[in-house]
Amino acid sequence: MLNREIRSQVDKLRDAMWSGGVSNPLTGVEQLTYLLFIRRLDEIQSVEEAKALGLGLPLARKIFPDGTDGLATPGFRKDPDTGEGEDGCPYDLMRWSRFKNEKPERMFEIVDSHVFPFIRTLNGAESVMAAHMKGARLAFTRPALLDKLVQGLDDIPMDDRDTKGDLYEYLLSMIASAGENGQFRTPRHIIELMVRMMAPKPTDTICDPAAGTAGFLMVAAEYMRRTHPEIFREPKLRTHYDTRAFTGFDFDETMLRIGAMNMMLHGIEAPRITYRDSLGQDAGEDAGAYTMILANPPFAGSLDAESTSKELQRVVKTKKTELLFVALFLRLLTTGGRAAVIVPDGVLFGSSKAHKAIRQMLVDEHKLDAVISLPSGVFRPYAGVSTAILIFTKTGRGGTDHVWYYDMTADGKSLDDKRTDLLPEELQGPAPARALTEAEGTKNNLADVLARWADRDGAERDRPRTAASFCVPRDEIAAAGYDLSINRYKQVEHAEIEHAAPATIIAELRKLEAEIAEGLTRLEDMLA
């Protein structure tokens, strides 16, 4: 996690943008994303130059070429008297380490008129990221603001990969409102829980068809890095990790840029974050390509039937995005592939024909592993919708035996719009620094979810329906019309309350009335 000093530095950058006219948090993160990308390009070339110098070999990877860009601007022209020099800005001057030392006005001219056109057309090794930079440009016109942002970012040490990633995660916390298409950030600790439950392996190919800021992919990458160090010793695994293990789709260009940068700053040099309307006509063109799906897709209600994939419509006849996404997940998974996805509660108990069909498909045609009910305030302040995590395996021939349920009531934070921490940071999330006490466990259920999930085929089968977790046989679910809501199967213990007999209560009331009357009589005598 970032230390207090670095958080303070980032807060100053946020304040500078606000006072400089960049009031939209999403625009602010986007602008800082551009600058981080520009700094990253210089860092990559500096590393390559150091390697070449140390080995005495030619430069293997050159991002900034020799010469100038040929874009004539007032500050970069041939000498009108001698004719010496070249039109345009020298590429070397476009490097972060060079232009950061220029005066604000000069820096603004270099960055706005030359660096941004350069990254918009960048190709070669950085072409994946450059594709997301096609519309990149500064959203402000004040040189002083650019200077503040550049100097502020330059003062933050980013030699360590973890610091880079944590810095960007903190920047993403600036996005405090839902997007127009219904998207909102999934809390980091919920993503952590889902990734740990799925335990991705180095050979997995993971997809998030509604990637947004790429939170699921980033956490999955961090999990692999932490639990499978062999990735970085075996060339094939490393190549897979860098180029094929993580794929994300989104149709919001800003989110694509932010998501791709998130992956880059967490060590994925060539992130597969690409533009796609996941429910559009080209949905599922890579059917059966992924072994795992981790997602929290947007639930924007109904879609226009003409713009919705006909292939998905054949799976489930509906316009409801939440049902179409479940159909998409099944289509994208390879046989034996697994998914952990967040769905609104309506998917679990909706009474329409399409709702029932998708649930029956999960239970009868594939293997439904778990339904985890999330607290209704877990997505505040973005949304107050009730949700659940569905975990299932694509088999094509059934396999559901028992479905494991967990009724999560606390995630370590208050369930109001403030989302205040109920426990210290080290006791948050699914892997707290130490075992939680019983009282602490009532404030953070995530560690308990993870522990019970690991025993779902053992002692969990014998837990009573009054417990936080329990298993329900497939036949019982089928008999209930494939209703998957936890309230359908959970039993609530009602504490027996003993009341006094009516005659005793009446006698006590009469005694009180007599005492009140006696008191009033004494008061009247005193006043007489």
PLY file of the C-alpha trace (Angstrom):
ply
format ascii 1.0
element vertex 528
property float x
property float y
property float z
element edge 527
property int vertex1
property int vertex2
end_header
0.00 0.00 0.00
1.08 3.58 -0.59
2.60 5.40 2.34
1.05 8.58 3.66
3.61 10.83 1.93
2.87 9.47 -1.55
-0.89 9.64 -0.95
-0.42 13.26 0.04
1.48 13.92 -3.20
-1.29 12.34 -5.26
-3.90 14.38 -3.38
-1.99 17.54 -4.29
-2.12 16.57 -7.96
-5.86 16.04 -7.68
-6.29 19.44 -6.02
-4.14 21.06 -8.72
-6.33 19.62 -11.48
-9.50 20.70 -9.70
-8.26 24.27 -9.32
-7.00 24.15 -12.92
-10.48 23.43 -14.29
-10.33 19.62 -14.57
-13.26 18.91 -12.26
-14.42 15.55 -13.67
-12.60 12.78 -11.73
-12.64 10.47 -14.75
-11.03 13.14 -16.94
-8.47 13.74 -14.22
-7.48 10.07 -14.11
-7.36 10.00 -17.91
-4.97 12.99 -18.02
-2.69 11.43 -15.44
-2.84 8.17 -17.40
-1.41 9.97 -20.44
1.41 11.47 -18.41
2.23 8.15 -16.75
2.36 6.52 -20.18
4.70 9.23 -21.46
6.95 8.75 -18.43
6.82 4.98 -18.90
8.06 5.29 -22.50
11.13 7.19 -21.34
11.76 4.62 -18.59
11.61 1.74 -21.08
14.13 3.38 -23.42
16.41 4.30 -20.50
16.48 0.64 -19.41
17.29 -0.46 -22.97
20.07 2.13 -23.24
21.60 0.94 -19.95
21.52 -2.66 -21.19
23.15 -1.75 -24.49
25.85 0.28 -22.74
26.59 -2.45 -20.21
26.79 -5.21 -22.84
28.45 -3.11 -25.50
25.69 -3.97 -27.98
23.49 -1.84 -30.26
20.22 -0.58 -28.81
17.70 -3.44 -29.21
14.57 -1.41 -28.64
14.33 2.24 -29.56
11.10 4.10 -28.86
12.32 7.62 -29.55
14.04 7.73 -32.97
16.78 10.10 -34.04
16.00 13.41 -35.74
12.85 15.49 -35.45
9.15 14.92 -35.99
8.89 17.43 -38.86
5.97 19.28 -37.25
6.81 22.94 -37.69
5.84 25.07 -34.69
7.11 28.49 -33.58
9.62 27.02 -31.15
11.10 24.43 -33.53
12.03 25.75 -36.98
15.01 26.19 -39.26
17.00 29.32 -38.63
15.42 31.82 -41.10
18.80 33.50 -41.70
21.18 30.56 -42.04
18.67 27.85 -43.03
20.38 25.50 -40.56
18.48 22.99 -38.45
15.38 20.91 -39.17
11.66 21.56 -38.97
9.97 20.02 -35.94
10.83 19.05 -32.40
13.74 16.68 -31.74
12.45 13.29 -30.58
15.02 13.33 -27.81
13.36 16.44 -26.38
10.05 14.56 -26.18
11.42 12.30 -23.47
10.11 12.88 -19.96
13.61 13.26 -18.55
14.25 16.13 -20.98
11.06 18.18 -21.23
10.46 18.10 -17.45
13.35 20.58 -17.12
11.89 23.11 -19.56
10.01 26.24 -18.54
6.20 25.74 -18.24
5.32 27.50 -21.51
7.99 25.64 -23.44
7.05 22.33 -21.78
3.41 22.81 -22.70
4.33 23.45 -26.34
6.50 20.33 -26.49
3.94 18.06 -24.82
0.79 19.41 -26.46
2.09 19.94 -30.01
4.65 17.14 -30.29
4.54 14.47 -27.58
0.82 13.81 -27.93
0.92 13.54 -31.76
3.88 11.19 -31.28
2.09 8.78 -28.89
-1.05 8.86 -31.05
0.92 7.36 -33.94
3.38 5.26 -31.97
3.88 1.76 -33.39
6.23 -1.18 -32.95
6.54 -2.71 -29.51
4.11 -0.29 -27.94
1.42 -0.58 -30.61
-1.12 -2.25 -28.27
-1.05 0.67 -25.87
-0.73 3.20 -28.67
-4.04 1.97 -30.09
-5.72 3.30 -26.96
-3.95 6.64 -27.31
-5.46 7.60 -30.67
-7.65 10.27 -29.11
-5.12 11.35 -26.49
-4.81 15.08 -25.88
-4.51 17.51 -23.01
-7.84 18.58 -21.54
-6.54 21.93 -20.30
-4.60 24.89 -21.68
-2.65 26.13 -18.67
1.12 25.55 -18.86
1.42 26.06 -15.11
-0.94 23.13 -14.47
1.04 20.82 -16.76
4.24 21.83 -14.99
2.66 21.04 -11.60
1.49 17.64 -12.76
4.80 16.71 -14.38
6.89 17.82 -11.41
4.47 16.20 -8.98
4.57 12.83 -10.76
8.33 13.09 -11.18
8.76 13.49 -7.40
6.98 10.17 -6.79
9.47 7.28 -6.82
8.20 4.60 -9.21
11.19 2.27 -9.50
9.23 -0.40 -7.65
6.48 -2.18 -9.59
4.25 -2.46 -6.51
4.47 1.28 -5.92
3.45 1.94 -9.54
0.46 -0.34 -9.23
-0.63 1.00 -5.85
-0.25 4.56 -7.11
-2.56 3.87 -10.02
-5.08 2.08 -7.81
-5.16 5.15 -5.59
-5.70 7.33 -8.65
-8.61 5.12 -9.69
-10.25 5.78 -6.33
-10.79 9.31 -7.66
-13.49 7.95 -9.94
-16.44 8.52 -7.61
-19.47 8.30 -9.88
-21.01 5.65 -12.08
-20.56 5.88 -15.83
-23.42 6.54 -18.21
-23.54 2.88 -19.21
-24.09 1.73 -15.64
-20.49 0.81 -14.87
-18.94 1.29 -11.46
-15.77 0.11 -9.82
-15.91 -3.25 -8.09
-14.39 -2.92 -4.60
-10.83 -4.25 -4.52
-11.48 -6.58 -1.57
-14.41 -8.23 -3.37
-12.23 -8.80 -6.44
-9.51 -10.24 -4.18
-12.02 -12.67 -2.70
-13.23 -13.86 -6.10
-9.70 -14.30 -7.46
-8.56 -16.26 -4.40
-11.62 -18.50 -4.64
-10.84 -19.22 -8.30
-7.05 -19.56 -7.75
-5.93 -18.98 -11.38
-2.95 -20.99 -12.64
-0.09 -19.86 -14.94
-1.63 -21.72 -17.89
-5.08 -20.11 -17.54
-6.43 -17.69 -20.12
-8.58 -15.20 -18.22
-11.17 -12.90 -19.77
-13.26 -10.01 -18.47
-15.78 -9.05 -21.17
-16.62 -5.81 -19.31
-13.13 -4.91 -18.16
-13.55 -1.24 -17.22
-10.39 -0.32 -15.28
-9.18 -3.96 -15.57
-9.41 -4.55 -11.83
-10.18 -8.28 -12.12
-7.37 -8.89 -14.60
-4.90 -6.88 -12.54
-5.68 -8.74 -9.31
-5.50 -12.09 -11.13
-2.08 -11.12 -12.51
-0.89 -10.16 -9.03
-2.19 -13.46 -7.63
-0.27 -15.43 -10.27
2.88 -13.41 -9.67
2.62 -14.03 -5.92
1.71 -17.72 -5.93
3.49 -18.99 -9.06
7.03 -17.56 -9.23
7.91 -20.21 -11.80
6.25 -17.95 -14.38
9.37 -15.81 -14.45
11.76 -18.75 -14.73
10.09 -20.55 -17.62
10.09 -18.65 -20.96
6.85 -20.22 -22.25
4.94 -19.33 -19.09
6.39 -15.81 -19.11
5.40 -15.26 -22.74
1.90 -16.55 -21.99
1.67 -14.31 -18.92
2.71 -11.20 -20.86
0.73 -11.74 -24.06
-2.18 -14.19 -23.72
-3.13 -14.83 -20.10
-5.29 -11.72 -19.66
-7.90 -10.35 -22.06
-10.34 -7.53 -21.45
-13.06 -5.94 -23.58
-14.86 -2.63 -23.20
-16.61 -0.17 -25.51
-15.58 2.95 -23.59
-12.35 4.38 -25.02
-11.48 6.15 -21.77
-11.84 2.93 -19.80
-9.71 1.09 -22.35
-6.87 3.56 -21.84
-7.17 3.46 -18.07
-7.44 -0.33 -17.99
-4.48 -0.86 -20.29
-2.33 1.48 -18.20
-3.43 -0.35 -15.04
-2.13 -3.60 -16.50
1.11 -2.04 -17.72
1.89 -0.55 -14.33
1.32 -3.96 -12.78
3.94 -5.57 -14.98
1.99 -6.67 -18.10
3.89 -5.00 -20.94
1.48 -5.96 -23.75
-2.02 -5.99 -22.24
-4.82 -7.41 -24.41
-7.35 -4.70 -23.58
-9.37 -4.17 -26.73
-12.48 -2.41 -27.99
-15.57 -4.60 -28.25
-19.26 -4.32 -27.55
-19.45 -7.64 -25.73
-23.16 -8.07 -26.40
-22.98 -6.78 -29.97
-23.11 -8.72 -33.20
-19.49 -9.86 -32.93
-20.00 -11.21 -29.40
-18.49 -14.60 -28.89
-16.31 -14.54 -32.00
-13.63 -16.14 -29.81
-16.04 -18.73 -28.40
-14.42 -21.37 -26.22
-11.15 -19.45 -26.01
-10.89 -18.87 -22.25
-10.42 -21.13 -19.25
-11.62 -18.56 -16.73
-13.92 -15.54 -16.63
-13.90 -12.95 -13.86
-16.38 -10.13 -14.33
-18.85 -7.65 -12.94
-20.64 -6.53 -16.10
-22.82 -3.41 -16.27
-26.53 -3.97 -15.83
-28.15 -1.26 -17.93
-31.57 -2.84 -18.26
-32.68 -3.76 -21.78
-30.87 -3.48 -25.11
-32.07 -2.86 -28.63
-32.73 -6.29 -30.16
-31.19 -5.24 -33.50
-27.84 -4.40 -31.91
-27.73 -7.54 -29.75
-25.87 -10.65 -30.83
-28.16 -13.12 -32.57
-26.01 -15.97 -31.26
-26.68 -14.91 -27.67
-30.36 -14.45 -28.46
-30.47 -18.08 -29.55
-29.05 -19.13 -26.17
-31.55 -17.06 -24.19
-34.34 -15.05 -25.80
-34.17 -11.77 -23.91
-33.04 -8.14 -24.05
-31.94 -8.13 -20.40
-28.21 -7.42 -20.23
-27.65 -9.42 -17.04
-29.00 -12.59 -18.68
-27.22 -11.99 -21.98
-23.92 -11.62 -20.13
-24.39 -14.99 -18.41
-25.03 -16.52 -21.84
-21.89 -14.77 -23.13
-19.79 -16.14 -20.27
-20.84 -19.67 -21.15
-20.07 -19.08 -24.81
-16.59 -17.67 -24.18
-15.53 -20.44 -21.79
-13.84 -23.57 -23.01
-15.31 -26.87 -21.81
-14.10 -27.24 -18.23
-13.62 -23.49 -17.93
-14.76 -21.73 -14.77
-16.40 -18.39 -14.04
-16.86 -16.17 -10.99
-19.17 -13.30 -11.86
-21.33 -10.75 -10.09
-25.02 -10.62 -11.00
-27.99 -8.65 -9.66
-30.28 -10.64 -7.39
-32.99 -10.61 -10.06
-31.03 -13.22 -11.99
-31.46 -15.61 -9.05
-35.24 -15.43 -8.71
-36.67 -13.55 -11.72
-39.92 -15.15 -12.88
-39.70 -14.52 -16.63
-39.20 -17.40 -19.03
-35.69 -16.17 -19.88
-34.68 -15.93 -16.20
-35.80 -19.50 -15.53
-34.16 -20.77 -18.72
-30.71 -19.38 -17.89
-30.87 -20.75 -14.33
-31.96 -24.18 -15.53
-29.14 -24.13 -18.06
-26.56 -23.44 -15.33
-27.92 -26.19 -13.07
-28.81 -28.92 -15.58
-26.47 -28.39 -18.55
-23.41 -27.18 -16.65
-22.13 -27.25 -13.05
-23.31 -24.51 -10.72
-20.78 -24.44 -7.88
-21.77 -21.57 -5.59
-24.09 -18.65 -4.92
-22.67 -16.03 -2.55
-25.09 -13.33 -1.44
-23.36 -9.95 -1.07
-24.46 -7.21 1.36
-26.77 -4.73 -0.37
-24.48 -1.77 0.39
-21.27 -3.27 -0.97
-21.34 -1.07 -4.11
-22.26 2.17 -2.41
-21.91 5.05 -3.15
-22.08 3.94 -6.80
-25.23 1.83 -6.50
-27.42 0.22 -3.87
-28.45 -2.81 -5.93
-28.49 -6.23 -4.22
-26.05 -8.62 -5.87
-24.54 -12.08 -5.64
-21.46 -13.91 -6.88
-22.16 -16.87 -9.14
-19.45 -19.49 -9.55
-19.96 -22.12 -12.24
-18.12 -24.52 -14.53
-18.95 -25.03 -18.20
-19.38 -28.75 -18.85
-22.09 -29.06 -21.50
-23.33 -32.24 -19.84
-24.43 -31.19 -16.37
-22.61 -32.09 -13.18
-24.35 -30.00 -10.52
-24.52 -32.06 -7.34
-24.79 -29.63 -4.44
-24.74 -25.82 -4.69
-22.78 -24.08 -1.95
-24.42 -20.98 -0.48
-22.98 -18.25 1.71
-24.94 -15.34 3.19
-22.38 -12.55 3.49
-23.53 -9.77 5.83
-20.34 -7.71 6.30
-17.32 -6.89 4.12
-15.22 -4.88 6.57
-16.78 -1.52 5.76
-19.98 0.28 6.70
-22.79 -0.38 4.25
-23.80 3.26 3.84
-22.54 5.81 1.30
-19.49 6.64 3.45
-18.18 3.04 3.42
-16.13 3.65 6.55
-13.58 1.02 7.59
-14.88 -1.10 10.48
-11.49 -2.72 11.08
-7.85 -1.65 10.68
-6.46 -2.01 7.16
-4.40 -5.10 8.03
-7.56 -6.94 9.12
-9.51 -6.15 5.95
-10.06 -8.36 2.91
-10.06 -12.14 2.47
-6.51 -12.60 3.80
-6.12 -10.52 7.00
-2.71 -10.33 8.68
-3.92 -12.60 11.51
-6.91 -14.75 12.36
-9.93 -12.62 13.19
-11.67 -12.86 16.53
-15.34 -13.80 16.59
-16.32 -10.15 17.03
-14.01 -9.05 14.19
-15.39 -11.81 11.98
-18.88 -10.32 12.24
-17.47 -7.15 10.66
-15.51 -8.88 7.89
-16.90 -12.15 6.50
-14.47 -12.45 3.57
-11.86 -14.62 5.31
-14.63 -16.92 6.51
-16.05 -17.19 2.99
-12.64 -18.25 1.67
-12.08 -20.80 4.46
-15.52 -22.41 4.11
-15.28 -22.45 0.30
-12.17 -24.63 0.59
-14.22 -27.17 2.57
-17.34 -27.07 0.39
-17.11 -30.77 -0.43
-16.41 -31.73 3.17
-17.86 -30.47 6.43
-19.86 -27.79 4.63
-22.24 -30.49 3.38
-23.41 -31.08 6.97
-23.97 -27.50 8.04
-27.55 -26.62 9.02
-29.57 -24.19 6.90
-29.43 -21.73 9.82
-25.66 -21.27 9.38
-23.96 -18.56 7.31
-23.08 -21.21 4.72
-24.70 -24.48 3.68
-25.21 -26.76 0.69
-28.41 -27.40 -1.25
-28.85 -30.57 -3.36
-29.48 -30.11 -7.07
-32.80 -31.99 -6.90
-34.16 -29.57 -4.30
-33.26 -26.61 -6.51
-34.98 -28.22 -9.49
-38.07 -28.91 -7.38
-38.15 -25.23 -6.40
-38.39 -24.19 -10.05
-34.65 -23.42 -10.23
-34.99 -20.53 -7.80
-31.41 -19.73 -6.73
-32.08 -17.04 -4.11
-30.57 -17.84 -0.72
-33.76 -16.86 1.11
-35.53 -19.75 -0.57
-33.38 -22.27 1.30
-32.01 -20.49 4.38
-33.77 -21.17 7.66
-34.00 -18.37 10.21
-33.86 -19.17 13.89
-36.40 -17.19 15.85
-35.48 -16.70 19.49
-38.32 -17.67 21.79
-39.53 -14.73 23.87
-41.33 -15.44 27.10
-44.17 -13.11 28.03
-45.96 -12.83 31.36
-49.51 -14.14 31.59
-52.21 -11.60 30.60
-53.68 -11.61 34.14
-50.28 -10.74 35.59
-49.79 -7.87 33.09
-53.28 -6.48 33.88
-52.60 -6.67 37.63
-49.34 -4.73 37.16
-51.14 -2.08 35.10
-53.81 -1.65 37.79
-51.12 -1.32 40.42
-49.43 1.41 38.38
-52.73 3.21 37.88
-53.38 3.15 41.63
-49.92 4.56 42.34
-50.47 7.34 39.78
-53.89 8.20 41.27
-52.44 8.27 44.77
-49.68 10.57 43.61
-52.14 12.95 41.96
-54.23 13.07 45.16
-51.19 14.01 47.24
-50.28 16.70 44.72
-53.79 18.20 44.92
-53.63 18.26 48.74
-50.28 20.06 48.61
-51.64 22.70 46.24
-54.90 23.21 48.18
0 1
1 2
2 3
3 4
4 5
5 6
6 7
7 8
8 9
9 10
10 11
11 12
12 13
13 14
14 15
15 16
16 17
17 18
18 19
19 20
20 21
21 22
22 23
23 24
24 25
25 26
26 27
27 28
28 29
29 30
30 31
31 32
32 33
33 34
34 35
35 36
36 37
37 38
38 39
39 40
40 41
41 42
42 43
43 44
44 45
45 46
46 47
47 48
48 49
49 50
50 51
51 52
52 53
53 54
54 55
55 56
56 57
57 58
58 59
59 60
60 61
61 62
62 63
63 64
64 65
65 66
66 67
67 68
68 69
69 70
70 71
71 72
72 73
73 74
74 75
75 76
76 77
77 78
78 79
79 80
80 81
81 82
82 83
83 84
84 85
85 86
86 87
87 88
88 89
89 90
90 91
91 92
92 93
93 94
94 95
95 96
96 97
97 98
98 99
99 100
100 101
101 102
102 103
103 104
104 105
105 106
106 107
107 108
108 109
109 110
110 111
111 112
112 113
113 114
114 115
115 116
116 117
117 118
118 119
119 120
120 121
121 122
122 123
123 124
124 125
125 126
126 127
127 128
128 129
129 130
130 131
131 132
132 133
133 134
134 135
135 136
136 137
137 138
138 139
139 140
140 141
141 142
142 143
143 144
144 145
145 146
146 147
147 148
148 149
149 150
150 151
151 152
152 153
153 154
154 155
155 156
156 157
157 158
158 159
159 160
160 161
161 162
162 163
163 164
164 165
165 166
166 167
167 168
168 169
169 170
170 171
171 172
172 173
173 174
174 175
175 176
176 177
177 178
178 179
179 180
180 181
181 182
182 183
183 184
184 185
185 186
186 187
187 188
188 189
189 190
190 191
191 192
192 193
193 194
194 195
195 196
196 197
197 198
198 199
199 200
200 201
201 202
202 203
203 204
204 205
205 206
206 207
207 208
208 209
209 210
210 211
211 212
212 213
213 214
214 215
215 216
216 217
217 218
218 219
219 220
220 221
221 222
222 223
223 224
224 225
225 226
226 227
227 228
228 229
229 230
230 231
231 232
232 233
233 234
234 235
235 236
236 237
237 238
238 239
239 240
240 241
241 242
242 243
243 244
244 245
245 246
246 247
247 248
248 249
249 250
250 251
251 252
252 253
253 254
254 255
255 256
256 257
257 258
258 259
259 260
260 261
261 262
262 263
263 264
264 265
265 266
266 267
267 268
268 269
269 270
270 271
271 272
272 273
273 274
274 275
275 276
276 277
277 278
278 279
279 280
280 281
281 282
282 283
283 284
284 285
285 286
286 287
287 288
288 289
289 290
290 291
291 292
292 293
293 294
294 295
295 296
296 297
297 298
298 299
299 300
300 301
301 302
302 303
303 304
304 305
305 306
306 307
307 308
308 309
309 310
310 311
311 312
312 313
313 314
314 315
315 316
316 317
317 318
318 319
319 320
320 321
321 322
322 323
323 324
324 325
325 326
326 327
327 328
328 329
329 330
330 331
331 332
332 333
333 334
334 335
335 336
336 337
337 338
338 339
339 340
340 341
341 342
342 343
343 344
344 345
345 346
346 347
347 348
348 349
349 350
350 351
351 352
352 353
353 354
354 355
355 356
356 357
357 358
358 359
359 360
360 361
361 362
362 363
363 364
364 365
365 366
366 367
367 368
368 369
369 370
370 371
371 372
372 373
373 374
374 375
375 376
376 377
377 378
378 379
379 380
380 381
381 382
382 383
383 384
384 385
385 386
386 387
387 388
388 389
389 390
390 391
391 392
392 393
393 394
394 395
395 396
396 397
397 398
398 399
399 400
400 401
401 402
402 403
403 404
404 405
405 406
406 407
407 408
408 409
409 410
410 411
411 412
412 413
413 414
414 415
415 416
416 417
417 418
418 419
419 420
420 421
421 422
422 423
423 424
424 425
425 426
426 427
427 428
428 429
429 430
430 431
431 432
432 433
433 434
434 435
435 436
436 437
437 438
438 439
439 440
440 441
441 442
442 443
443 444
444 445
445 446
446 447
447 448
448 449
449 450
450 451
451 452
452 453
453 454
454 455
455 456
456 457
457 458
458 459
459 460
460 461
461 462
462 463
463 464
464 465
465 466
466 467
467 468
468 469
469 470
470 471
471 472
472 473
473 474
474 475
475 476
476 477
477 478
478 479
479 480
480 481
481 482
482 483
483 484
484 485
485 486
486 487
487 488
488 489
489 490
490 491
491 492
492 493
493 494
494 495
495 496
496 497
497 498
498 499
499 500
500 501
501 502
502 503
503 504
504 505
505 506
506 507
507 508
508 509
509 510
510 511
511 512
512 513
513 514
514 515
515 516
516 517
517 518
518 519
519 520
520 521
521 522
522 523
523 524
524 525
525 526
526 527
